[in-house]
């Protein structure tokens, strides 16, 4: 019984590591694409607003981002964004409303 629990735990850990590696690889290649296409713009959809901060989904990239919105926007409104600071080693990117 203990051996089976140990093996299940090892399988779960391997599964989580695989999922993390796949997610990081996907983000890496999105960032490479954005770095190579500095004029890229895309549509983001506002899913939540808290004051001037909005959580948005970028469907074309399969990413989520936080934006400081400049105008009165509502939930589900589209916003055109562009990539700002792209840091491939840290797997991060900031987006700005344009």
C-alpha positions, 0 to 999 in steps of 0.5 A, a space after each residue: 500500500 505504501 509503495 503504491 501511494 509513493 508511485 502515485 505521488 511520483 506520477 502526480 509530480 511528473 505530470 505537474 512537471 510536464 504541464 509546467 514545462 509545456 506551459 513555459 514552452 508555449 509562453 517562450 514561443 509566444 514571446 519569441 514571436 512578439 519579439 520578432 514582430 514588434 509591430 504586433 497588435 491584438 484584441 484583448 477582452 476585458 473580463 474584470 475591472 477594479 478601479 483603473 486596472 483591468 484583467 484582460 484575455 488576449 484570445 489570439 495569444 491565449 494569454 491573460 494580462 493586466 492593463 491600466 485602462 485610460 478610458 471608461 470601459 466595461 466588462 466584455 469591451 474589446 481593447 487593442 493592445 501591443 506588447 511592451 517589455 518582453 523578457 524571454 528569460 523570465 517568461 514575461 511580457 507587459 501589454 499596453 492599450 493603444 
